[in-house]
């Protein structure tokens, strides 16, 4: 979820109720703010918000059902998750590829922080910041090419 997401805010009360009932369902319910954890966003390949995953014994399934409390509970109690195709092995959050994707999301956040530091803190013009990144990209490419 993300705090700025309207759909996330609409499901928030239902999700909190589901989390309160989680002890009776013998499950753990959580939520992650993707704006604070971009690595997890990349690892789980989140493309829409809110995105709900079910994990059992290291196997991940994306929940695409109705977002009512009854349907969320029924998904667990009636073991409807067993009929859902697991996330492909190469797209699994624990795969090497998704670890790499998480790294790219962390890198993009780091680059954005550097850009903000250059423009906001140091007062450098935006285009000069872009030029710094272009030059850094060229130099890194030349260094790696050697």
The first five atom37 places (N, CA, C, CB, O) and aatype in JSON, in Angstrom:
{
  "aatype": [20, 20, 20, 20, 20, 20, 20, 20, 20, 20, 20, 20, 20, 20, 20, 20, 20, 20, 20, 20, 20, 20, 20, 20, 20, 20, 20, 20, 20, 20, 20, 20, 20, 20, 20, 20, 20, 20, 20, 20, 20, 20, 20, 20, 20, 20, 20, 20, 20, 20, 20, 20, 20, 20, 20, 20, 20, 20, 20, 20, 20, 20, 20, 20, 20, 20, 20, 20, 20, 20, 20, 20, 20, 20, 20, 20, 20, 20, 20, 20, 20, 20, 20, 20, 20, 20, 20, 20, 20, 20, 20, 20, 20, 20, 20, 20, 20, 20, 20, 20, 20, 20, 20, 20, 20, 20, 20, 20, 20, 20, 20, 20, 20, 20, 20, 20, 20, 20, 20, 20, 20, 20, 20, 20, 20, 20, 20, 20, 20, 20, 20, 20, 20, 20, 20, 20, 20, 20, 20, 20, 20, 20, 20, 20, 20, 20],
  "atom_mask": [
    [1, 1, 1, 1, 1],
    [1, 1, 1, 1, 1],
    [1, 1, 1, 1, 1],
    [1, 1, 1, 1, 1],
    [1, 1, 1, 1, 1],
    [1, 1, 1, 1, 1],
    [1, 1, 1, 1, 1],
    [1, 1, 1, 1, 1],
    [1, 1, 1, 1, 1],
    [1, 1, 1, 1, 1],
    [1, 1, 1, 1, 1],
    [1, 1, 1, 1, 1],
    [1, 1, 1, 1, 1],
    [1, 1, 1, 1, 1],
    [1, 1, 1, 1, 1],
    [1, 1, 1, 1, 1],
    [1, 1, 1, 1, 1],
    [1, 1, 1, 1, 1],
    [1, 1, 1, 1, 1],
    [1, 1, 1, 1, 1],
    [1, 1, 1, 1, 1],
    [1, 1, 1, 1, 1],
    [1, 1, 1, 1, 1],
    [1, 1, 1, 1, 1],
    [1, 1, 1, 1, 1],
    [1, 1, 1, 1, 1],
    [1, 1, 1, 1, 1],
    [1, 1, 1, 1, 1],
    [1, 1, 1, 1, 1],
    [1, 1, 1, 1, 1],
    [1, 1, 1, 1, 1],
    [1, 1, 1, 1, 1],
    [1, 1, 1, 1, 1],
    [1, 1, 1, 1, 1],
    [1, 1, 1, 1, 1],
    [1, 1, 1, 1, 1],
    [1, 1, 1, 1, 1],
    [1, 1, 1, 1, 1],
    [1, 1, 1, 1, 1],
    [1, 1, 1, 1, 1],
    [1, 1, 1, 1, 1],
    [1, 1, 1, 1, 1],
    [1, 1, 1, 1, 1],
    [1, 1, 1, 1, 1],
    [1, 1, 1, 1, 1],
    [1, 1, 1, 1, 1],
    [1, 1, 1, 1, 1],
    [1, 1, 1, 1, 1],
    [1, 1, 1, 1, 1],
    [1, 1, 1, 1, 1],
    [1, 1, 1, 1, 1],
    [1, 1, 1, 1, 1],
    [1, 1, 1, 1, 1],
    [1, 1, 1, 1, 1],
    [1, 1, 1, 1, 1],
    [1, 1, 1, 1, 1],
    [1, 1, 1, 1, 1],
    [1, 1, 1, 1, 1],
    [1, 1, 1, 1, 1],
    [1, 1, 1, 1, 1],
    [1, 1, 1, 1, 1],
    [1, 1, 1, 1, 1],
    [1, 1, 1, 1, 1],
    [1, 1, 1, 1, 1],
    [1, 1, 1, 1, 1],
    [1, 1, 1, 1, 1],
    [1, 1, 1, 1, 1],
    [1, 1, 1, 1, 1],
    [1, 1, 1, 1, 1],
    [1, 1, 1, 1, 1],
    [1, 1, 1, 1, 1],
    [1, 1, 1, 1, 1],
    [1, 1, 1, 1, 1],
    [1, 1, 1, 1, 1],
    [1, 1, 1, 1, 1],
    [1, 1, 1, 1, 1],
    [1, 1, 1, 1, 1],
    [1, 1, 1, 1, 1],
    [1, 1, 1, 1, 1],
    [1, 1, 1, 1, 1],
    [1, 1, 1, 1, 1],
    [1, 1, 1, 1, 1],
    [1, 1, 1, 1, 1],
    [1, 1, 1, 1, 1],
    [1, 1, 1, 1, 1],
    [1, 1, 1, 1, 1],
    [1, 1, 1, 1, 1],
    [1, 1, 1, 1, 1],
    [1, 1, 1, 1, 1],
    [1, 1, 1, 1, 1],
    [1, 1, 1, 1, 1],
    [1, 1, 1, 1, 1],
    [1, 1, 1, 1, 1],
    [1, 1, 1, 1, 1],
    [1, 1, 1, 1, 1],
    [1, 1, 1, 1, 1],
    [1, 1, 1, 1, 1],
    [1, 1, 1, 1, 1],
    [1, 1, 1, 1, 1],
    [1, 1, 1, 1, 1],
    [1, 1, 1, 1, 1],
    [1, 1, 1, 1, 1],
    [1, 1, 1, 1, 1],
    [1, 1, 1, 1, 1],
    [1, 1, 1, 1, 1],
    [1, 1, 1, 1, 1],
    [1, 1, 1, 1, 1],
    [1, 1, 1, 1, 1],
    [1, 1, 1, 1, 1],
    [1, 1, 1, 1, 1],
    [1, 1, 1, 1, 1],
    [1, 1, 1, 1, 1],
    [1, 1, 1, 1, 1],
    [1, 1, 1, 1, 1],
    [1, 1, 1, 1, 1],
    [1, 1, 1, 1, 1],
    [1, 1, 1, 1, 1],
    [1, 1, 1, 1, 1],
    [1, 1, 1, 1, 1],
    [1, 1, 1, 1, 1],
    [1, 1, 1, 1, 1],
    [1, 1, 1, 1, 1],
    [1, 1, 1, 1, 1],
    [1, 1, 1, 1, 1],
    [1, 1, 1, 1, 1],
    [1, 1, 1, 1, 1],
    [1, 1, 1, 1, 1],
    [1, 1, 1, 1, 1],
    [1, 1, 1, 1, 1],
    [1, 1, 1, 1, 1],
    [1, 1, 1, 1, 1],
    [1, 1, 1, 1, 1],
    [1, 1, 1, 1, 1],
    [1, 1, 1, 1, 1],
    [1, 1, 1, 1, 1],
    [1, 1, 1, 1, 1],
    [1, 1, 1, 1, 1],
    [1, 1, 1, 1, 1],
    [1, 1, 1, 1, 1],
    [1, 1, 1, 1, 1],
    [1, 1, 1, 1, 1],
    [1, 1, 1, 1, 1],
    [1, 1, 1, 1, 1],
    [1, 1, 1, 1, 1],
    [1, 1, 1, 1, 1],
    [1, 1, 1, 1, 1]
  ],
  "atom_positions": [
    [[0.84, -1.18, 0.0], [0.0, 0.0, 0.0], [0.88, 1.24, 0.0], [-0.96, 0.0, 1.22], [2.1, 1.16, 0.2]],
    [[0.25, 2.35, -0.23], [0.93, 3.64, -0.1], [-0.07, 4.61, 0.52], [1.47, 4.16, -1.49], [-1.26, 4.55, 0.19]],
    [[0.37, 5.47, 1.4], [-0.56, 6.39, 2.07], [-1.28, 7.35, 1.12], [0.18, 7.19, 3.11], [-2.36, 7.83, 1.44]],
    [[-0.69, 7.62, -0.03], [-1.3, 8.55, -0.98], [-2.29, 7.84, -1.92], [-0.22, 9.24, -1.79], [-2.98, 8.51, -2.69]],
    [[-2.37, 6.52, -1.87], [-3.22, 5.74, -2.77], [-4.66, 5.72, -2.28], [-2.69, 4.3, -2.9], [-4.94, 5.29, -1.16]],
    [[-5.58, 6.18, -3.12], [-6.99, 6.25, -2.75], [-7.58, 4.86, -2.52], [-7.79, 6.98, -3.83], [-8.33, 4.65, -1.57]],
    [[-7.26, 3.91, -3.4], [-7.76, 2.54, -3.25], [-7.24, 1.9, -1.96], [-7.37, 1.69, -4.46], [-7.95, 1.12, -1.32]],
    [[-6.02, 2.22, -1.59], [-5.44, 1.69, -0.35], [-6.18, 2.23, 0.86], [-3.94, 2.04, -0.26], [-6.43, 1.51, 1.82]],
    [[-6.51, 3.5, 0.8], [-7.24, 4.11, 1.92], [-8.64, 3.52, 2.03], [-7.32, 5.64, 1.75], [-9.18, 3.39, 3.13]],
    [[-9.25, 3.15, 0.89], [-10.6, 2.57, 0.9], [-10.62, 1.2, 1.56], [-11.14, 2.47, -0.52], [-11.6, 0.84, 2.21]],
    [[-9.56, 0.43, 1.41], [-9.51, -0.92, 1.98], [-8.92, -0.94, 3.39], [-8.7, -1.84, 1.08], [-8.91, -1.98, 4.04]],
    [[-8.44, 0.18, 3.86], [-7.7, 0.24, 5.13], [-8.49, -0.31, 6.32], [-7.3, 1.66, 5.41], [-7.95, -1.11, 7.09]],
    [[-9.74, 0.08, 6.49], [-10.53, -0.41, 7.63], [-10.78, -1.91, 7.52], [-11.87, 0.33, 7.7], [-10.71, -2.62, 8.53]],
    [[-11.05, -2.38, 6.33], [-11.24, -3.82, 6.12], [-9.96, -4.56, 6.44], [-11.68, -4.11, 4.66], [-10.0, -5.61, 7.09]],
    [[-8.83, -4.04, 6.0], [-7.55, -4.7, 6.24], [-7.23, -4.73, 7.74], [-6.43, -3.98, 5.47], [-6.71, -5.73, 8.24]],
    [[-7.53, -3.65, 8.45], [-7.3, -3.63, 9.9], [-8.18, -4.65, 10.61], [-7.57, -2.23, 10.46], [-7.74, -5.31, 11.55]],
    [[-9.43, -4.79, 10.17], [-10.32, -5.8, 10.75], [-9.8, -7.2, 10.45], [-11.75, -5.64, 10.21], [-9.83, -8.08, 11.31]],
    [[-9.32, -7.41, 9.24], [-8.74, -8.7, 8.85], [-7.52, -9.01, 9.71], [-8.36, -8.7, 7.34], [-7.32, -10.15, 10.13]],
    [[-6.7, -8.01, 9.96], [-5.51, -8.2, 10.8], [-5.91, -8.56, 12.23], [-4.64, -6.92, 10.79], [-5.26, -9.39, 12.86]],
    [[-6.98, -7.95, 12.75], [-7.44, -8.26, 14.11], [-7.94, -9.7, 14.21], [-8.55, -7.28, 14.53], [-7.77, -10.35, 15.24]],
    [[-8.54, -10.19, 13.13], [-9.07, -11.55, 13.11], [-7.99, -12.58, 12.79], [-10.19, -11.66, 12.1], [-8.25, -13.79, 12.81]],
    [[-6.78, -12.13, 12.48], [-5.73, -13.04, 12.02], [-5.35, -14.09, 13.06], [-4.5, -12.25, 11.64], [-4.97, -15.21, 12.69]],
    [[-5.44, -13.78, 14.33], [-5.11, -14.77, 15.37], [-6.08, -15.95, 15.32], [-5.13, -14.12, 16.77], [-5.67, -17.09, 15.51]],
    [[-7.36, -15.66, 15.07], [-8.36, -16.73, 14.98], [-8.16, -17.57, 13.72], [-9.78, -16.13, 14.99], [-8.51, -18.75, 13.68]],
    [[-7.58, -16.95, 12.69], [-7.34, -17.66, 11.43], [-5.99, -18.37, 11.41], [-7.43, -16.69, 10.25], [-5.68, -19.09, 10.46]],
    [[-5.19, -18.17, 12.45], [-3.85, -18.74, 12.57], [-2.95, -18.28, 11.42], [-3.92, -20.28, 12.6], [-2.24, -19.08, 10.8]],
    [[-3.01, -16.98, 11.14], [-2.16, -16.38, 10.1], [-1.55, -15.1, 10.63], [-2.98, -16.11, 8.8], [-1.93, -14.6, 11.69]],
    [[-0.61, -14.57, 9.88], [-0.04, -13.27, 10.17], [-0.41, -12.33, 9.04], [1.51, -13.35, 10.36], [-0.24, -12.67, 7.87]],
    [[-0.92, -11.17, 9.38], [-1.33, -10.18, 8.38], [-0.47, -8.94, 8.58], [-2.86, -9.83, 8.5], [-0.26, -8.49, 9.71]],
    [[0.02, -8.4, 7.5], [0.83, -7.2, 7.58], [0.61, -6.3, 6.39], [2.3, -7.56, 7.69], [-0.11, -6.64, 5.46]],
    [[1.23, -5.14, 6.45], [1.19, -4.23, 5.31], [2.52, -3.51, 5.23], [0.02, -3.22, 5.42], [3.2, -3.29, 6.23]],
    [[2.88, -3.15, 4.0], [4.16, -2.49, 3.75], [3.89, -1.24, 2.93], [5.15, -3.45, 3.01], [3.2, -1.29, 1.91]],
    [[4.43, -0.13, 3.36], [4.34, 1.13, 2.63], [5.42, 1.11, 1.55], [4.5, 2.38, 3.6], [6.61, 1.22, 1.86]],
    [[5.02, 0.97, 0.29], [6.0, 0.85, -0.79], [6.8, 2.14, -1.01], [5.3, 0.47, -2.08], [7.88, 2.1, -1.61]],
    [[6.29, 3.25, -0.55], [7.06, 4.48, -0.68], [8.22, 4.51, 0.32], [6.16, 5.71, -0.48], [9.2, 5.23, 0.11]],
    [[8.11, 3.73, 1.39], [9.18, 3.63, 2.38], [10.08, 2.42, 2.14], [8.59, 3.56, 3.77], [11.22, 2.4, 2.59]],
    [[9.57, 1.42, 1.44], [10.3, 0.18, 1.18], [10.31, -0.14, -0.32], [9.67, -0.99, 1.97], [9.68, -1.1, -0.75]],
    [[11.03, 0.66, -1.12], [11.02, 0.43, -2.56], [11.63, -0.91, -2.96], [11.75, 1.54, -3.27], [11.29, -1.46, -4.0]],
    [[12.53, -1.44, -2.14], [13.13, -2.74, -2.45], [12.1, -3.85, -2.45], [14.23, -3.05, -1.45], [12.12, -4.74, -3.3]],
    [[11.19, -3.81, -1.48], [10.13, -4.82, -1.44], [9.17, -4.65, -2.6], [9.37, -4.75, -0.11], [8.64, -5.63, -3.13]],
    [[8.93, -3.41, -2.97], [8.09, -3.14, -4.12], [8.67, -3.81, -5.38], [7.93, -1.63, -4.34], [7.94, -4.39, -6.18]],
    [[9.98, -3.7, -5.53], [10.65, -4.34, -6.66], [10.68, -5.84, -6.53], [12.05, -3.82, -6.8], [10.47, -6.55, -7.51]],
    [[10.94, -6.33, -5.34], [11.04, -7.78, -5.12], [9.71, -8.48, -5.38], [11.51, -8.06, -3.7], [9.69, -9.59, -5.92]],
    [[8.61, -7.84, -5.0], [7.29, -8.43, -5.22], [6.67, -8.0, -6.54], [6.37, -8.06, -4.07], [5.53, -8.36, -6.85]],
    [[7.41, -7.22, -7.32], [6.96, -6.76, -8.63], [5.58, -6.11, -8.55], [6.94, -7.92, -9.62], [4.66, -6.45, -9.29]],
    [[5.46, -5.15, -7.62], [4.2, -4.46, -7.4], [4.0, -3.45, -8.53], [4.17, -3.75, -6.0], [4.8, -2.53, -8.7]],
    [[2.92, -3.63, -9.28], [2.61, -2.71, -10.38], [1.31, -1.96, -10.15], [2.53, -3.47, -11.68], [1.05, -0.95, -10.8]],
    [[0.48, -2.45, -9.23], [-0.77, -1.77, -8.88], [-0.9, -1.76, -7.37], [-2.01, -2.46, -9.54], [-0.35, -2.61, -6.67]],
    [[-1.64, -0.79, -6.88], [-1.87, -0.68, -5.44], [-3.36, -0.73, -5.16], [-1.25, 0.61, -4.87], [-4.14, -0.22, -5.96]],
    [[-3.77, -1.3, -4.06], [-2.99, -2.17, -3.19], [-2.8, -3.55, -3.83], [-3.67, -2.31, -1.83], [-3.63, -4.01, -4.61]],
    [[-1.71, -4.19, -3.5], [-1.41, -5.54, -3.97], [-1.38, -6.45, -2.76], [-0.06, -5.59, -4.76], [-0.72, -6.15, -1.76]],
    [[-2.09, -7.56, -2.84], [-2.18, -8.5, -1.72], [-1.55, -9.83, -2.13], [-3.67, -8.69, -1.26], [-1.88, -10.4, -3.17]],
    [[-0.66, -10.32, -1.28], [-0.03, -11.62, -1.49], [-0.38, -12.56, -0.35], [1.49, -11.48, -1.63], [-0.53, -12.13, 0.8]],
    [[-0.49, -13.83, -0.68], [-0.63, -14.89, 0.31], [0.64, -15.73, 0.23], [-1.93, -15.76, 0.06], [1.04, -16.15, -0.85]],
    [[1.26, -15.96, 1.36], [2.47, -16.77, 1.4], [2.25, -17.94, 2.35], [3.71, -15.92, 1.84], [1.77, -17.77, 3.48]],
    [[2.6, -19.13, 1.88], [2.48, -20.33, 2.71], [3.61, -21.27, 2.35], [1.09, -21.02, 2.52], [3.75, -21.67, 1.2]],
    [[4.43, -21.62, 3.34], [5.57, -22.52, 3.14], [6.5, -22.04, 2.03], [5.08, -23.92, 2.82], [6.99, -22.85, 1.24]],
    [[6.73, -20.74, 1.96], [7.64, -20.18, 0.98], [7.09, -20.05, -0.42], [8.85, -20.99, 0.92], [7.81, -19.68, -1.35]],
    [[5.8, -20.37, -0.6], [5.15, -20.25, -1.91], [4.24, -19.03, -1.88], [4.34, -21.56, -2.26], [3.42, -18.88, -0.97]],
    [[4.4, -18.16, -2.87], [3.65, -16.91, -2.92], [2.55, -16.98, -3.98], [4.59, -15.73, -3.21], [2.75, -17.48, -5.08]],
    [[1.39, -16.48, -3.6], [0.26, -16.38, -4.53], [-0.31, -14.97, -4.42], [-0.85, -17.46, -4.21], [-0.43, -14.41, -3.33]],
    [[-0.64, -14.41, -5.56], [-1.23, -13.07, -5.55], [-2.73, -13.19, -5.41], [-0.85, -12.29, -6.84], [-3.38, -13.9, -6.18]],
    [[-3.28, -12.49, -4.44], [-4.72, -12.49, -4.21], [-5.36, -11.46, -5.13], [-5.06, -12.19, -2.71], [-4.98, -10.29, -5.13]],
    [[-6.33, -11.92, -5.91], [-7.02, -11.03, -6.85], [-8.53, -11.0, -6.62], [-6.72, -11.46, -8.29], [-9.28, -10.51, -7.46]],
    [[-8.96, -11.53, -5.49], [-10.39, -11.61, -5.21], [-10.96, -10.32, -4.67], [-10.65, -12.72, -4.24], [-10.31, -9.27, -4.65]],
    [[-12.2, -10.43, -4.24], [-12.91, -9.3, -3.66], [-12.22, -8.87, -2.37], [-14.39, -9.66, -3.38], [-11.58, -9.68, -1.69]],
    [[-12.34, -7.62, -2.05], [-11.63, -7.09, -0.89], [-12.55, -6.81, 0.28], [-10.89, -5.82, -1.26], [-12.37, -5.84, 1.02]],
    [[-13.55, -7.66, 0.43], [-14.4, -7.57, 1.6], [-13.81, -8.45, 2.69], [-15.88, -7.99, 1.28], [-13.05, -9.38, 2.41]],
    [[-14.15, -8.16, 3.93], [-13.63, -8.93, 5.05], [-14.02, -10.4, 4.93], [-14.13, -8.34, 6.38], [-13.21, -11.29, 5.19]],
    [[-15.26, -10.65, 4.54], [-15.75, -12.03, 4.42], [-14.96, -12.79, 3.36], [-17.24, -12.04, 4.07], [-14.61, -13.96, 3.57]],
    [[-14.68, -12.16, 2.23], [-13.95, -12.84, 1.16], [-12.49, -13.07, 1.54], [-14.03, -12.04, -0.13], [-11.92, -14.11, 1.2]],
    [[-11.88, -12.12, 2.22], [-10.5, -12.31, 2.67], [-10.41, -13.45, 3.67], [-9.95, -11.01, 3.31], [-9.51, -14.28, 3.6]],
    [[-11.36, -13.5, 4.61], [-11.38, -14.59, 5.58], [-11.67, -15.92, 4.9], [-12.43, -14.32, 6.66], [-11.04, -16.93, 5.22]],
    [[-12.61, -15.93, 3.96], [-12.96, -17.15, 3.24], [-11.78, -17.69, 2.43], [-14.13, -16.9, 2.33], [-11.63, -18.91, 2.3]],
    [[-10.97, -16.81, 1.9], [-9.79, -17.21, 1.13], [-8.87, -18.06, 1.98], [-9.04, -15.97, 0.59], [-8.25, -19.01, 1.5]],
    [[-8.78, -17.71, 3.26], [-7.9, -18.45, 4.18], [-8.63, -19.66, 4.76], [-7.41, -17.52, 5.32], [-8.13, -20.78, 4.69]],
    [[-9.81, -19.44, 5.33], [-10.54, -20.51, 6.0], [-10.92, -21.66, 5.06], [-11.8, -19.95, 6.64], [-10.78, -22.83, 5.42]],
    [[-11.38, -21.32, 3.88], [-11.8, -22.33, 2.92], [-10.66, -22.81, 2.03], [-12.92, -21.78, 2.06], [-10.87, -23.59, 1.09]],
    [[-9.46, -22.33, 2.34], [-8.24, -22.72, 1.61], [-8.38, -22.49, 0.09], [-7.91, -24.19, 1.88], [-7.9, -23.29, -0.72]],
    [[-9.02, -21.39, -0.26], [-9.19, -21.06, -1.68], [-7.85, -20.75, -2.34], [-10.12, -19.86, -1.84], [-7.74, -20.83, -3.57]],
    [[-6.86, -20.42, -1.55], [-5.53, -20.12, -2.07], [-4.92, -21.33, -2.76], [-4.62, -19.64, -0.95], [-4.06, -21.17, -3.63]],
    [[-5.36, -22.54, -2.4], [-4.81, -23.73, -3.03], [-5.15, -23.81, -4.51], [-5.31, -24.97, -2.32], [-4.42, -24.44, -5.28]],
    [[-6.25, -23.17, -4.91], [-6.66, -23.19, -6.31], [-5.98, -22.1, -7.14], [-8.16, -23.05, -6.41], [-6.13, -22.05, -8.36]],
    [[-5.24, -21.22, -6.48], [-4.58, -20.11, -7.16], [-3.18, -20.53, -7.58], [-4.52, -18.85, -6.25], [-2.43, -21.11, -6.8]],
    [[-2.85, -20.24, -8.82], [-1.52, -20.56, -9.35], [-0.44, -19.77, -8.6], [-1.45, -20.26, -10.88], [-0.54, -18.55, -8.48]],
    [[0.58, -20.47, -8.08], [1.66, -19.75, -7.39], [2.41, -18.83, -8.35], [2.64, -20.75, -6.75], [2.4, -19.02, -9.57]],
    [[3.05, -17.83, -7.78], [3.89, -16.93, -8.56], [5.0, -17.78, -9.19], [4.49, -15.77, -7.68], [5.58, -18.64, -8.53]],
    [[5.28, -17.53, -10.46], [6.32, -18.29, -11.17], [7.64, -18.23, -10.4], [6.51, -17.74, -12.6], [7.96, -17.23, -9.77]],
    [[8.39, -19.32, -10.47], [9.65, -19.43, -9.72], [10.58, -18.25, -9.98], [10.36, -20.73, -10.07], [11.19, -17.71, -9.05]],
    [[10.71, -17.84, -11.24], [11.63, -16.75, -11.57], [11.12, -15.39, -11.08], [11.86, -16.69, -13.07], [11.91, -14.46, -10.93]],
    [[9.79, -15.27, -10.83], [9.23, -14.03, -10.31], [8.98, -14.08, -8.81], [7.94, -13.71, -11.03], [8.47, -13.12, -8.24]],
    [[9.33, -15.18, -8.18], [9.13, -15.32, -6.75], [9.99, -14.29, -6.01], [9.47, -16.76, -6.28], [11.13, -14.05, -6.4]],
    [[9.45, -13.68, -4.95], [10.22, -12.68, -4.2], [11.55, -13.21, -3.67], [9.4, -12.17, -3.06], [12.45, -12.42, -3.36]],
    [[11.68, -14.52, -3.54], [12.93, -15.07, -3.03], [13.92, -15.45, -4.14], [12.63, -16.29, -2.19], [15.01, -15.94, -3.84]],
    [[13.56, -15.23, -5.41], [14.45, -15.59, -6.52], [15.58, -14.56, -6.69], [13.65, -15.7, -7.82], [15.49, -13.42, -6.23]],
    [[16.63, -14.99, -7.34], [17.78, -14.11, -7.59], [17.36, -12.91, -8.44], [18.92, -14.89, -8.29], [17.81, -11.79, -8.2]],
    [[16.5, -13.16, -9.42], [16.07, -12.07, -10.3], [15.34, -10.97, -9.52], [15.15, -12.62, -11.41], [15.54, -9.78, -9.77]],
    [[14.49, -11.36, -8.58], [13.74, -10.37, -7.81], [14.64, -9.69, -6.78], [12.55, -11.03, -7.11], [14.38, -8.55, -6.39]],
    [[15.69, -10.36, -6.33], [16.69, -9.68, -5.48], [17.35, -8.57, -6.29], [17.76, -10.7, -4.95], [17.58, -7.47, -5.79]],
    [[17.66, -8.88, -7.56], [18.24, -7.86, -8.44], [17.29, -6.71, -8.69], [18.63, -8.49, -9.75], [17.7, -5.55, -8.72]],
    [[16.01, -7.04, -8.87], [15.0, -6.0, -9.08], [14.91, -5.09, -7.86], [13.61, -6.64, -9.39], [14.79, -3.88, -7.99]],
    [[14.98, -5.68, -6.67], [14.96, -4.89, -5.45], [16.17, -3.96, -5.4], [14.94, -5.8, -4.21], [16.06, -2.81, -4.97]],
    [[17.32, -4.47, -5.84], [18.52, -3.65, -5.89], [18.36, -2.46, -6.82], [19.7, -4.48, -6.32], [18.82, -1.36, -6.5]],
    [[17.71, -2.67, -7.97], [17.47, -1.56, -8.9], [16.56, -0.5, -8.27], [16.84, -2.08, -10.2], [16.77, 0.7, -8.48]],
    [[15.56, -0.93, -7.52], [14.67, 0.02, -6.86], [15.43, 0.82, -5.8], [13.47, -0.7, -6.21], [15.21, 2.02, -5.66]],
    [[16.33, 0.15, -5.07], [17.15, 0.87, -4.08], [18.07, 1.86, -4.79], [17.97, -0.13, -3.23], [18.25, 2.98, -4.32]],
    [[18.66, 1.44, -5.91], [19.54, 2.32, -6.68], [18.78, 3.55, -7.16], [20.15, 1.56, -7.87], [19.3, 4.67, -7.08]],
    [[17.57, 3.36, -7.67], [16.8, 4.5, -8.17], [16.46, 5.47, -7.04], [15.51, 4.02, -8.86], [16.45, 6.69, -7.24]],
    [[16.17, 4.93, -5.86], [15.88, 5.81, -4.71], [17.14, 6.58, -4.31], [15.35, 4.99, -3.51], [17.07, 7.76, -3.97]],
    [[18.29, 5.91, -4.34], [19.56, 6.54, -4.01], [19.87, 7.66, -5.0], [20.7, 5.49, -3.99], [20.31, 8.74, -4.6]],
    [[19.66, 7.41, -6.29], [19.89, 8.43, -7.32], [18.96, 9.62, -7.11], [19.69, 7.83, -8.73], [19.38, 10.77, -7.26]],
    [[17.71, 9.34, -6.78], [16.74, 10.41, -6.53], [17.17, 11.26, -5.34], [15.33, 9.83, -6.29], [17.01, 12.48, -5.35]],
    [[17.72, 10.62, -4.29], [18.19, 11.35, -3.12], [19.39, 12.24, -3.47], [18.57, 10.38, -1.99], [19.49, 13.37, -2.99]],
    [[20.29, 11.72, -4.29], [21.43, 12.53, -4.72], [20.96, 13.72, -5.53], [22.42, 11.68, -5.54], [21.43, 14.84, -5.34]],
    [[20.01, 13.49, -6.44], [19.46, 14.58, -7.26], [18.82, 15.64, -6.35], [18.41, 14.02, -8.28], [19.02, 16.84, -6.56]],
    [[18.05, 15.2, -5.36], [17.41, 16.16, -4.44], [18.46, 16.93, -3.65], [16.46, 15.43, -3.48], [18.31, 18.13, -3.42]],
    [[19.52, 16.25, -3.22], [20.58, 16.92, -2.49], [21.24, 17.99, -3.36], [21.63, 15.91, -2.01], [21.47, 19.11, -2.9]],
    [[21.54, 17.63, -4.61], [22.19, 18.59, -5.51], [21.31, 19.8, -5.8], [22.56, 17.9, -6.82], [21.78, 20.93, -5.8]],
    [[20.02, 19.54, -6.05], [19.13, 20.64, -6.44], [18.56, 21.41, -5.24], [17.99, 20.11, -7.28], [18.53, 22.64, -5.26]],
    [[18.11, 20.7, -4.22], [17.47, 21.37, -3.09], [18.47, 21.92, -2.07], [16.52, 20.42, -2.4], [18.37, 23.08, -1.66]],
    [[19.41, 21.09, -1.66], [20.35, 21.5, -0.61], [21.44, 22.42, -1.15], [20.99, 20.26, 0.02], [21.7, 23.48, -0.58]],
    [[22.07, 22.01, -2.26], [23.17, 22.81, -2.82], [22.69, 23.91, -3.76], [24.13, 21.91, -3.55], [23.47, 24.81, -4.09]],
    [[21.44, 23.86, -4.18], [20.89, 24.89, -5.05], [21.37, 24.82, -6.49], [21.22, 26.22, -4.5], [21.28, 25.81, -7.22]],
    [[21.87, 23.68, -6.91], [22.33, 23.5, -8.29], [21.11, 23.39, -9.2], [23.24, 22.24, -8.43], [20.12, 22.77, -8.84]],
    [[21.2, 23.98, -10.38], [20.11, 23.92, -11.34], [19.85, 22.48, -11.76], [20.42, 24.79, -12.58], [20.78, 21.67, -11.81]],
    [[18.61, 22.15, -12.04], [18.21, 20.79, -12.4], [19.02, 20.25, -13.56], [16.73, 20.75, -12.74], [19.45, 19.1, -13.54]],
    [[19.23, 21.07, -14.58], [19.95, 20.6, -15.77], [21.41, 20.29, -15.47], [19.86, 21.63, -16.88], [22.01, 19.41, -16.1]],
    [[21.98, 21.0, -14.53], [23.37, 20.7, -14.14], [23.4, 19.35, -13.42], [23.95, 21.84, -13.23], [24.33, 18.56, -13.61]],
    [[22.4, 19.1, -12.59], [22.31, 17.8, -11.92], [22.21, 16.68, -12.95], [21.1, 17.75, -10.97], [22.86, 15.65, -12.82]],
    [[21.38, 16.89, -13.98], [21.27, 15.89, -15.05], [22.62, 15.69, -15.74], [20.2, 16.31, -16.09], [23.01, 14.57, -16.06]],
    [[23.31, 16.77, -15.97], [24.63, 16.69, -16.62], [25.6, 15.89, -15.75], [25.2, 18.1, -16.89], [26.41, 15.12, -16.28]],
    [[25.54, 16.06, -14.43], [26.39, 15.3, -13.51], [26.1, 13.8, -13.65], [26.18, 15.76, -12.04], [27.02, 12.99, -13.7]],
    [[24.82, 13.45, -13.71], [24.45, 12.04, -13.85], [24.86, 11.48, -15.21], [22.94, 11.87, -13.64], [25.27, 10.32, -15.31]],
    [[24.74, 12.28, -16.25], [25.17, 11.84, -17.59], [26.67, 11.59, -17.58], [24.8, 12.89, -18.67], [27.14, 10.56, -18.07]],
    [[27.42, 12.52, -17.04], [28.87, 12.38, -16.96], [29.27, 11.16, -16.13], [29.51, 13.64, -16.38], [30.16, 10.4, -16.51]],
    [[28.6, 10.97, -14.99], [28.89, 9.82, -14.12], [28.59, 8.51, -14.85], [28.08, 9.9, -12.82], [29.34, 7.55, -14.73]],
    [[27.49, 8.48, -15.59], [27.13, 7.28, -16.35], [28.18, 6.97, -17.41], [25.75, 7.45, -17.01], [28.58, 5.82, -17.57]],
    [[28.63, 8.0, -18.12], [29.66, 7.8, -19.14], [30.97, 7.32, -18.52], [29.9, 9.12, -19.92], [31.6, 6.4, -19.04]],
    [[31.38, 7.94, -17.41], [32.63, 7.56, -16.76], [32.57, 6.12, -16.21], [32.96, 8.54, -15.62], [33.53, 5.37, -16.34]],
    [[31.46, 5.76, -15.62], [31.3, 4.4, -15.11], [31.33, 3.4, -16.26], [29.99, 4.26, -14.3], [31.94, 2.34, -16.16]],
    [[30.66, 3.75, -17.36], [30.67, 2.89, -18.55], [32.07, 2.71, -19.11], [29.76, 3.46, -19.62], [32.46, 1.6, -19.47]],
    [[32.82, 3.8, -19.19], [34.21, 3.72, -19.69], [35.07, 2.88, -18.75], [34.81, 5.14, -19.83], [35.88, 2.07, -19.2]],
    [[34.9, 3.09, -17.44], [35.68, 2.33, -16.47], [35.37, 0.84, -16.57], [35.41, 2.85, -15.05], [36.28, 0.01, -16.57]],
    [[34.09, 0.5, -16.64], [33.7, -0.91, -16.74], [34.15, -1.51, -18.08], [32.19, -1.05, -16.57], [34.45, -2.7, -18.16]],
    [[34.18, -0.69, -19.12], [34.61, -1.15, -20.43], [36.1, -1.47, -20.47], [34.28, -0.12, -21.48], [36.53, -2.31, -21.25]],
    [[36.88, -0.8, -19.64], [38.31, -1.07, -19.59], [38.57, -2.37, -18.9], [39.06, 0.07, -18.9], [39.73, -2.77, -18.76]]
  ]
}
